[in-house]
Amino acid sequence: MHTQKACQCQVHVHVNICNLRHVSQVSSLQCKRHKMTLSRALHCSSLLVTALLFIFPSSAAVPPALFIFGDSLVDAGNNDYLVTLSKANAPPYGVDFEFSGGKPTGRFTNGMTIADIMGESLGQKSLAPPFLAPNSSAAMTNSGINYGSGSSGIFDDTGSIYIGRIPLGMQISYFEKTRSQILETMDKEAATDFFKKALFIIAAGSNDILEYVSPSVPFFGREKPDPSHFQDALVSNLTFYLKRLNELGARKFVVSDVGPLGCIPYVRALEFMPAGECSASANRVTEGYNKKLKRMVEKMNQEMGPESKFVYTDTYKIVMEIIQNYRQYGFDDALDPCCGGSFPPFLCIGVTNSSSSMCSDRSKYVFWDAFHPTETANLIVAGKLLDGDATAAWPINVRELSQYEHK
């Protein structure tokens, strides 16, 4: 299945020519999936362009398990098993998800999430299944488990208007169950080593901030605190959960910031933003939180010592770069959604893919629906987080974290 000619590319950074190199361990399926994004990321010109590419590991490498926590940006289908208004189990969601043949899987995008892409690029043969799926425990010591839940947040009350969801605290409780199951299958020393090598990806906070900045959503029925106190509370709660995971054996953490919420179609519509403009007020709240989050990650690295490693990923900066330079990345539209329209009720559903409100070319849009990016955008973001420099992932990138040896 491996081809000797496919996917030639160079990893990373600034190039002024297309310095291509041969990658032999790339399947034709992987090449097909990434071909479009790679061609956009590599521009054969004298201009300095950021080239974001994937180097696939040797088949001899043992990929780490991924334990994934967060919201709809990483949900792999947990909400399909809940009574909730937050679901992505109907067409055209999943239309480009090759593993399902284009059928919905509960992912809130047209294809793969950033967490999916990371797992595949790090060498996983299958993607981490949703925790609530039947028999998901069969994958727990191989690909890992995905606990992400659409509409959930760091705060327990976040997303209550959607009824069912799995808040971050409950997701960690579910991980405790997984941990107990793993301890039944291997001895304590082997389990400790397994958790030390696994990656713990936390992508939460977007819905908490989204509810805070949305005029149509009451802040848990109370008067809103000022932005600084709100941000502090969010960081404090997340810190507690990270420390809890550390107590449970987690050592390698990928802690995602929150992207530019002021630019998502939902917020732009609510605030009646002119064409081409993002909400400055929503982005200020998000940026304030992200700065405090990065300081927290720095502090955690200092306090936990070399036994643990926390990586902060700057998706805000990456997505803003894509939006501001969208044509350089091959997009035709930076701010409008491919599916569901730019105004409420944002209905991106249909009986079939053809009967939905989907655009004709998903690859030309940064946003899939009113809240989530397309697979094409996810590929670019994931490439930077995996193999980018300290402006994308700090203090090391995700691939380096996967190879990190504990002191």
NORRA-V607907 format. One record per pair of residues at least 4 apart in sequence whose ideal C-beta (glycine too) atoms are under 8 Angstrom apart, sorted by the first residue. I is the first residue (numbers start at 1). J is the second residue. D is the distance in Angstrom with one decimal. If there is no record, write none. Layout:
I,J,D
I,J,D
This chain:
1,27,5.2
1,28,6.4
1,29,7.7
2,24,6.7
2,25,6.6
2,26,7.0
2,27,6.0
2,28,7.8
3,26,7.5
3,27,7.8
3,28,5.5
3,31,7.2
4,24,6.4
6,26,5.8
6,28,6.2
6,31,4.1
7,23,5.6
7,26,4.6
7,30,7.3
7,31,4.2
7,34,6.9
7,35,7.2
7,38,6.9
8,20,4.4
8,21,6.5
8,22,5.7
8,23,6.6
9,20,6.2
9,21,7.0
9,23,6.7
9,38,5.5
9,42,6.5
9,51,7.5
9,53,4.5
9,54,8.0
10,15,6.9
10,18,7.9
10,19,5.0
10,20,6.2
10,21,5.3
10,42,7.9
10,51,6.4
10,53,6.7
11,51,7.6
11,53,5.3
11,54,7.9
11,55,5.2
11,387,5.1
12,51,6.5
12,52,7.6
12,53,7.2
12,387,5.2
12,388,6.8
12,389,7.5
13,50,6.8
13,51,6.8
13,388,7.7
13,389,6.4
14,48,4.6
14,49,7.1
14,50,6.5
14,51,7.9
15,19,6.0
15,42,7.6
15,48,7.3
15,49,6.4
15,51,5.4
16,45,7.6
16,46,5.2
16,47,7.0
16,48,6.0
17,44,6.9
17,46,7.5
18,42,5.7
18,43,7.9
18,44,4.1
23,55,6.4
23,56,6.6
25,56,5.1
25,57,7.2
25,58,6.0
25,59,6.2
26,30,5.2
26,31,5.6
26,56,5.1
27,31,6.9
28,32,6.3
29,33,6.5
29,98,6.9
30,34,6.2
30,54,7.9
30,56,6.6
30,120,7.2
31,35,5.7
33,98,6.5
33,112,7.7
34,38,5.3
34,54,6.1
34,379,6.4
35,39,6.3
36,40,6.6
36,330,7.7
36,363,5.7
36,376,6.7
37,41,6.1
37,52,7.8
37,376,5.9
37,379,4.1
37,380,6.0
37,383,7.3
38,42,6.1
38,53,5.8
38,54,8.0
39,330,7.6
40,329,5.4
40,330,3.5
40,376,7.9
40,380,7.6
41,49,7.7
41,50,7.2
41,51,5.1
41,52,4.6
41,53,6.2
41,329,7.4
41,380,6.6
41,383,6.8
42,49,7.4
42,51,5.1
42,53,7.4
43,47,6.5
43,49,4.4
43,328,7.3
45,49,7.2
49,328,7.1
50,321,7.9
50,384,7.5
52,380,5.6
52,383,3.3
52,384,5.1
52,387,7.1
52,388,6.9
53,383,6.0
53,387,6.9
54,121,4.7
54,383,6.2
54,386,6.8
54,387,7.4
55,387,7.0
55,399,7.9
56,121,6.6
56,123,6.9
57,61,4.2
57,63,6.9
57,122,6.7
57,123,4.3
59,123,7.9
61,123,5.6
62,123,7.9
63,119,7.6
63,122,4.8
63,123,3.6
63,124,4.9
63,402,7.7
64,122,6.5
64,144,7.9
64,197,5.1
64,198,5.3
64,199,5.1
64,252,7.5
64,402,5.3
65,128,7.6
65,140,7.4
65,141,6.6
65,142,6.6
65,143,6.3
65,144,3.6
65,194,7.2
65,197,7.6
65,198,4.3
65,199,7.5
66,115,6.7
66,118,7.0
66,119,5.1
66,122,7.8
66,124,7.2
66,128,5.0
66,143,6.7
66,144,4.0
66,146,7.7
66,198,7.0
66,199,5.2
66,201,6.1
67,128,7.5
67,144,5.0
67,145,5.9
67,147,7.3
67,175,6.2
67,178,7.6
67,198,5.9
67,199,7.3
67,200,5.0
67,201,7.2
67,250,7.4
68,74,5.2
68,76,7.5
68,115,4.8
68,128,5.7
68,144,7.0
68,145,7.4
68,146,4.3
68,147,6.4
68,148,5.6
68,201,4.7
68,203,7.6
69,74,7.7
69,147,5.1
69,148,6.4
69,168,6.2
69,171,4.9
69,172,7.0
69,175,7.6
69,200,7.3
69,201,6.8
69,202,4.9
69,203,7.3
69,204,6.5
70,74,4.4
70,75,7.6
70,115,8.0
70,148,4.5
70,149,8.0
70,152,7.6
70,168,7.6
70,171,8.0
70,201,7.3
70,202,6.2
70,203,3.5
70,204,4.6
70,256,7.4
71,75,6.8
71,148,6.3
71,149,6.7
71,150,6.3
71,151,6.9
71,152,5.2
71,153,6.8
71,203,6.8
71,204,5.9
71,206,5.7
71,207,5.4
72,79,7.8
72,86,6.9
72,88,7.4
72,108,4.2
72,148,7.4
72,149,7.7
72,150,3.5
72,151,6.6
72,207,7.9
72,371,6.9
72,372,6.5
73,108,7.3
73,113,6.5
73,114,6.9
73,148,7.6
73,203,5.3
73,206,6.6
73,372,6.7
74,113,5.4
74,114,7.0
74,115,4.4
74,146,6.7
74,148,3.9
74,201,7.0
74,203,4.9
75,79,5.9
75,88,7.6
75,106,6.4
75,107,6.6
75,108,6.1
75,113,7.7
75,130,7.4
75,146,7.5
75,148,4.2
75,149,5.7
75,150,4.7
76,105,7.0
76,106,6.5
76,107,6.1
76,113,7.0
76,115,7.6
76,116,7.2
76,127,6.8
76,128,6.7
76,129,6.6
76,130,4.7
76,146,4.2
76,148,6.5
77,81,7.7
77,89,7.8
77,105,5.2
77,106,2.9
77,107,6.8
77,129,7.8
77,130,4.2
77,132,7.8
77,133,6.3
77,146,7.9
78,82,7.0
78,106,7.0
78,130,4.3
78,131,6.1
78,132,4.8
78,133,7.8
78,146,7.1
78,147,6.9
78,148,6.4
78,149,4.9
78,150,7.9
78,166,6.1
79,84,5.4
79,86,5.6
79,87,5.4
79,88,7.4
79,89,7.9
79,106,6.0
79,149,5.8
79,150,4.6
79,151,7.6
79,164,7.2
79,165,6.9
80,87,6.5
80,89,5.0
80,105,8.0
80,106,4.2
80,130,7.5
80,132,7.8
81,130,7.4
81,132,3.9
81,133,7.1
82,132,7.5
82,149,7.5
82,164,3.6
82,165,6.8
82,166,7.5
83,163,6.1
83,164,4.7
84,150,7.5
84,151,7.0
84,162,5.5
84,163,5.2
84,164,3.4
84,165,6.0
85,151,7.8
85,161,7.7
85,162,4.5
85,163,5.8
86,150,4.2
86,151,3.8
86,159,6.9
86,162,4.2
86,164,7.6
86,165,6.2
87,106,7.1
87,150,7.3
88,93,4.2
88,94,7.6
88,104,6.3
88,106,5.5
88,107,6.1
88,108,4.4
88,109,7.9
88,150,6.9
89,93,7.2
89,104,5.0
89,105,8.0
89,106,5.5
90,104,5.8
90,349,4.9
90,350,7.3
91,95,6.8
91,103,7.9
91,104,6.2
91,349,7.2
91,350,5.3
91,351,7.1
91,352,5.5
91,353,4.7
91,355,7.7
91,356,5.7
92,110,6.8
92,339,6.2
92,348,7.0
92,349,7.8
92,350,6.3
92,353,4.5
92,356,4.3
92,358,4.5
93,104,4.5
93,105,7.9
93,106,7.9
93,107,6.6
93,108,6.8
93,109,7.2
93,110,7.0
93,348,7.3
93,349,7.9
94,100,5.7
94,102,6.4
94,103,5.7
94,104,4.2
94,105,5.1
94,107,6.0
94,110,6.9
94,111,7.3
95,102,5.1
95,110,5.1
95,111,7.7
95,353,5.2
95,358,7.0
95,362,7.4
96,102,6.7
96,110,4.6
96,111,3.8
96,362,6.3
96,375,5.6
97,102,6.5
97,103,7.5
97,105,5.9
97,107,6.5
97,110,7.4
97,111,5.0
97,112,6.6
97,375,7.9
98,102,7.7
98,111,7.6
99,105,7.7
99,127,6.9
100,104,7.5
100,105,5.0
102,353,7.3
106,130,6.8
107,111,7.7
107,112,7.5
107,113,5.8
107,116,7.7
108,113,8.0
108,150,5.8
108,368,7.9
108,369,7.4
108,371,7.2
108,372,4.8
109,113,6.3
109,368,4.9
109,369,7.9
109,372,5.1
109,373,6.7
109,374,6.4
109,375,5.9
109,378,6.7
110,338,7.3
110,339,7.6
110,362,5.1
110,368,5.2
110,374,5.8
110,375,5.5
111,374,7.4
111,375,3.0
111,378,7.4
112,116,3.9
112,117,5.2
112,120,7.5
112,375,5.3
112,378,6.2
112,379,7.6
113,117,7.2
113,378,6.2
114,118,6.4
114,203,7.5
114,315,8.0
114,378,5.0
114,381,5.7
114,382,4.7
114,385,7.2
115,119,6.5
115,128,7.2
115,146,6.9
115,148,7.4
115,201,5.7
115,203,7.2
116,120,6.4
116,127,5.2
117,121,6.0
117,378,6.1
117,379,6.0
117,382,4.0
118,122,6.1
118,199,7.9
118,201,7.2
118,382,5.7
118,385,7.2
118,386,6.3
118,398,6.2
119,124,4.2
119,127,5.5
119,128,6.0
119,143,6.4
119,144,7.6
120,124,6.0
120,127,7.0
121,382,7.1
121,386,5.7
121,399,7.8
122,199,7.8
122,386,7.8
122,399,7.1
122,402,5.5
124,128,7.6
124,142,7.6
124,143,5.0
125,142,7.6
125,143,7.5
126,139,6.6
126,142,7.1
126,143,5.1
127,143,6.2
127,146,7.8
128,139,6.8
128,143,4.6
128,144,4.3
128,145,5.7
128,146,4.4
129,133,5.1
129,136,4.4
129,139,5.2
129,143,7.2
129,145,6.7
129,146,6.4
130,136,6.4
130,145,7.9
130,146,5.2
130,147,7.9
130,148,7.8
131,136,5.7
131,145,5.2
131,146,6.6
131,147,4.9
131,171,7.9
131,174,5.2
131,178,7.2
132,136,7.3
136,140,7.4
136,145,6.1
137,145,7.9
137,178,7.1
137,181,5.5
139,143,4.8
139,144,7.1
139,145,6.9
140,144,6.8
140,145,5.4
140,178,5.4
140,181,6.5
140,182,5.9
141,182,6.2
141,185,6.7
141,186,7.6
141,194,6.7
144,198,6.4
144,199,7.8
145,175,7.4
145,178,5.5
147,166,6.7
147,171,3.9
147,172,7.8
147,174,5.3
147,175,6.3
148,152,7.7
148,171,7.4
148,203,7.2
149,165,5.0
149,166,3.6
149,167,7.8
149,171,6.8
150,162,7.7
150,165,6.6
151,158,7.7
151,159,3.5
151,162,4.1
151,165,4.5
151,207,6.0
152,158,6.6
152,159,5.4
152,165,4.3
152,166,5.5
152,167,5.2
152,168,6.5
152,171,7.5
152,204,7.3
152,207,6.5
153,157,7.9
153,158,2.7
153,159,5.9
153,167,6.5
153,168,6.9
153,204,6.4
153,205,7.0
153,206,7.8
153,207,4.3
153,208,4.1
153,211,7.5
154,158,7.0
154,167,7.8
154,168,5.2
154,204,5.1
154,205,5.5
154,208,5.3
154,234,5.6
154,237,5.0
154,238,5.3
154,241,7.4
155,167,7.3
155,208,5.4
155,220,7.6
155,233,7.9
155,234,7.3
155,237,6.5
156,167,4.6
156,169,6.1
156,170,7.9
157,220,4.8
158,167,6.9
158,207,5.0
158,208,4.9
158,211,5.9
159,165,4.5
159,167,7.7
159,207,5.5
159,211,7.7
160,220,7.8
161,217,6.8
166,170,5.0
166,171,5.4
166,174,7.3
167,171,7.1
168,172,6.7
168,202,7.8
168,204,5.1
168,237,7.9
168,238,7.6
168,241,5.7
169,173,6.7
169,241,6.6
170,174,6.5
171,175,6.7
172,176,6.8
172,241,5.7
172,244,5.8
172,245,6.3
172,248,7.9
173,177,7.3
174,178,6.7
175,179,6.1
175,245,7.2
175,248,6.9
176,180,6.6
176,248,6.4
177,181,6.6
178,182,6.4
179,183,6.4
179,191,8.0
179,195,7.7
179,248,5.7
179,249,6.9
180,184,6.8
181,185,6.9
182,186,6.6
182,191,5.6
182,194,6.9
183,188,7.0
183,191,5.3
186,190,4.1
186,191,5.1
186,194,7.0
187,191,6.9
188,192,6.2
189,193,6.6
190,194,6.3
191,195,6.5
191,249,7.4
192,196,6.4
192,249,6.3
193,197,6.6
194,198,6.4
195,248,7.6
195,249,3.6
195,250,6.2
195,251,6.8
196,249,7.3
196,251,4.7
196,252,7.5
196,406,5.9
197,252,7.4
198,250,7.2
198,252,6.7
199,252,5.2
199,253,7.9
199,254,6.0
199,398,7.4
199,401,6.7
199,402,6.1
200,245,5.8
200,250,4.5
200,252,6.4
200,253,5.1
200,254,7.0
201,254,4.5
201,256,7.4
202,238,7.5
202,241,7.7
202,242,7.1
202,253,6.7
202,254,6.9
202,255,5.3
202,256,6.5
203,256,4.1
204,208,7.7
204,238,7.0
204,256,7.8
205,209,6.1
205,234,6.1
205,238,7.0
205,257,7.7
205,258,4.8
205,289,6.7
205,293,7.7
206,210,5.9
206,258,5.0
206,259,7.0
206,261,6.6
207,211,6.3
208,212,6.6
208,234,5.7
209,213,6.2
209,234,7.6
209,258,5.7
209,261,5.9
209,282,7.8
209,285,6.0
209,286,5.7
209,289,6.2
210,214,5.9
210,217,7.9
210,261,5.8
210,266,7.7
210,267,7.4
211,217,4.7
211,219,6.5
212,219,6.1
212,224,6.6
212,227,7.9
212,230,5.8
212,285,6.5
213,261,6.7
213,262,7.9
213,267,6.9
213,279,7.6
213,281,6.9
213,282,4.4
213,285,5.5
214,267,7.3
214,270,6.3
215,270,6.7
216,270,6.6
218,222,7.8
219,223,7.5
219,224,4.5
219,225,8.0
224,230,7.1
225,229,4.1
225,230,4.9
225,233,7.3
226,230,7.0
227,231,6.1
227,284,7.6
227,285,5.1
227,288,5.9
228,232,6.3
228,288,7.0
229,233,6.4
230,234,6.5
230,285,7.6
231,235,6.3
231,285,7.4
231,288,5.2
231,289,4.4
231,292,5.3
232,236,6.1
232,292,6.8
233,237,6.4
234,238,6.4
234,289,6.1
235,239,6.2
235,289,7.2
235,292,4.9
235,293,5.8
235,296,5.2
236,240,6.8
237,241,6.7
238,242,6.3
238,255,7.9
238,293,7.3
238,296,7.4
239,243,6.4
239,296,5.7
239,300,7.4
240,244,6.4
241,245,6.6
242,246,6.4
242,253,6.4
242,255,7.2
242,300,6.5
242,310,7.4
243,247,6.5
244,248,6.6
245,250,4.1
245,253,7.4
246,250,5.5
246,251,7.4
246,304,6.6
246,308,6.0
250,308,7.8
251,307,6.3
251,308,4.9
251,309,6.8
251,406,6.2
252,308,7.6
252,309,5.5
252,311,7.9
252,401,5.5
252,402,7.4
252,404,6.4
253,300,7.9
253,308,7.3
253,309,7.0
253,310,4.5
253,311,6.6
254,311,5.2
254,313,6.1
254,385,7.8
254,393,8.0
254,398,5.8
254,401,6.7
255,293,7.0
255,297,5.5
255,310,5.9
255,311,6.7
255,312,5.5
255,313,7.0
256,313,4.9
256,315,5.8
257,289,7.7
257,290,4.2
257,293,5.6
257,294,7.2
257,312,6.8
257,313,6.5
257,314,5.8
257,315,5.8
257,316,5.4
258,286,5.1
258,289,6.2
258,290,6.2
258,315,7.6
258,316,6.6
259,263,8.0
259,264,7.8
259,286,7.6
259,315,4.8
259,316,5.3
259,319,4.7
260,264,7.6
260,278,6.4
260,283,5.4
260,286,6.4
260,316,5.5
260,319,5.6
260,320,5.3
260,323,7.2
261,267,5.7
261,279,7.8
261,282,5.0
261,283,6.9
261,285,7.9
261,286,5.1
262,267,5.7
262,268,7.6
262,278,4.3
262,279,3.5
262,280,6.4
262,281,7.1
262,282,3.5
262,283,3.6
262,286,6.9
263,267,7.5
263,268,6.9
263,278,3.9
263,279,7.5
263,283,7.2
263,319,7.4
263,320,7.4
263,323,5.8
263,335,6.3
264,268,6.9
264,367,6.8
264,370,6.7
264,371,5.8
265,269,6.0
265,335,6.8
265,336,6.4
265,337,4.6
265,342,5.5
265,346,7.3
265,367,5.7
265,369,7.6
265,370,4.3
265,371,7.6
266,270,6.5
266,346,6.6
266,370,4.1
266,371,5.5
267,271,6.2
267,273,7.9
267,278,8.0
267,279,5.2
267,282,5.2
268,273,4.2
268,277,7.6
268,278,6.7
268,279,6.4
268,335,6.5
268,342,7.6
269,273,7.7
269,342,6.0
269,343,5.3
269,344,6.5
269,346,7.8
269,370,7.3
271,279,4.8
271,281,7.8
271,282,7.5
273,277,4.8
273,278,6.7
273,279,5.9
275,335,7.9
276,335,6.8
278,282,7.7
278,283,6.0
278,323,7.7
278,335,7.5
279,283,6.3
280,284,6.2
281,285,7.0
282,286,6.4
283,287,6.0
284,288,6.3
285,289,6.6
286,290,6.3
286,316,6.6
287,291,6.5
287,316,6.9
288,292,6.8
289,293,6.0
290,294,6.4
290,314,7.6
290,316,5.6
291,295,6.7
292,296,6.4
293,297,6.5
293,312,7.0
294,298,6.5
294,312,5.0
294,314,8.0
294,394,7.3
295,299,6.4
296,300,6.3
297,301,6.6
297,310,4.8
297,311,7.6
297,312,4.2
297,394,7.8
298,302,6.7
298,312,7.8
299,303,6.0
300,304,5.6
300,308,7.5
300,310,4.7
301,308,7.6
301,309,7.0
301,310,5.2
301,395,7.1
304,308,3.9
304,310,7.4
305,407,7.7
306,406,6.6
306,407,3.4
307,406,5.6
307,407,6.7
308,406,7.9
309,396,7.5
309,401,6.0
309,404,5.4
309,406,7.8
311,393,5.5
311,394,6.9
311,395,7.1
311,396,6.2
311,397,7.4
311,398,6.4
311,401,5.1
312,393,7.1
312,394,5.0
313,385,5.0
313,392,7.0
313,393,4.9
313,394,8.0
313,398,7.3
314,318,6.4
314,391,6.6
314,392,5.8
314,393,7.1
314,394,7.2
315,319,5.8
315,381,5.9
315,385,7.5
316,320,6.3
317,321,6.3
317,391,6.5
317,392,7.4
318,322,6.6
318,380,7.5
318,381,5.2
318,384,5.2
318,385,7.7
318,392,6.0
319,323,6.3
319,366,7.8
319,373,7.4
319,377,7.5
319,381,6.7
320,324,6.0
321,325,6.1
322,326,6.1
322,329,5.5
322,331,7.5
322,334,7.4
322,366,6.0
322,377,6.4
322,380,6.3
322,381,7.7
323,334,4.6
323,335,6.8
323,366,6.3
324,334,7.9
325,329,6.5
326,331,4.1
326,332,7.8
326,333,7.4
326,334,3.8
326,366,6.1
327,331,6.6
327,332,7.6
329,380,6.3
330,363,7.5
330,364,7.6
330,376,7.9
331,364,5.7
331,365,6.5
331,366,5.5
331,376,7.7
331,377,8.0
332,361,7.8
332,364,4.1
332,365,7.4
333,338,7.9
333,364,6.3
333,365,5.1
333,366,6.9
334,366,5.1
335,366,7.3
335,367,7.1
336,342,5.3
336,365,7.1
336,367,6.9
337,341,6.9
337,342,6.4
337,346,7.3
337,348,7.3
337,365,7.0
337,367,4.7
337,368,6.5
337,369,5.0
337,370,5.4
338,358,6.3
338,359,4.1
338,362,5.2
338,364,8.0
338,365,3.9
338,367,6.7
338,368,5.4
338,369,7.4
338,374,6.2
339,348,3.8
339,356,6.5
339,357,5.7
339,358,4.6
339,359,6.6
339,368,6.0
339,369,5.1
340,346,4.3
340,347,5.6
340,348,3.4
340,357,5.7
340,369,4.8
340,370,5.7
341,346,6.3
341,347,7.5
341,357,6.1
342,370,7.9
346,369,6.5
346,370,3.9
347,357,6.7
348,356,6.7
348,357,6.3
348,358,7.3
348,368,7.7
348,369,4.4
348,370,7.6
349,356,6.3
350,354,7.5
350,355,4.0
350,356,3.0
350,357,7.0
350,358,7.6
351,355,4.9
352,356,7.3
353,358,6.6
358,362,7.3
359,364,7.5
359,365,6.1
361,365,7.7
362,368,7.0
362,374,5.4
362,375,7.3
362,376,7.0
363,374,7.2
363,376,4.8
365,374,5.4
365,376,7.7
366,373,6.1
366,374,6.6
366,376,8.0
366,377,4.9
367,372,7.1
367,373,5.9
367,374,6.7
367,377,7.5
368,372,5.1
368,373,6.1
368,374,4.4
368,375,7.7
373,377,3.8
373,378,5.5
373,381,7.3
374,378,6.9
375,379,6.3
376,380,7.0
377,381,6.3
378,382,5.9
379,383,6.3
380,384,6.9
381,385,6.4
382,386,6.0
383,387,6.3
383,388,7.4
384,388,3.9
384,392,4.1
384,393,7.5
385,392,5.8
385,393,5.2
385,397,6.6
385,398,5.1
386,397,6.2
386,398,4.9
386,399,4.9
387,397,5.9
387,399,5.7
388,392,3.3
388,393,6.0
388,397,5.6
389,397,7.4
390,394,4.8
390,395,6.7
392,397,6.8
393,397,4.2
393,398,5.8
396,400,4.0
396,401,5.7
396,404,7.0
397,401,7.0
398,402,6.6
399,403,6.8
400,404,6.4
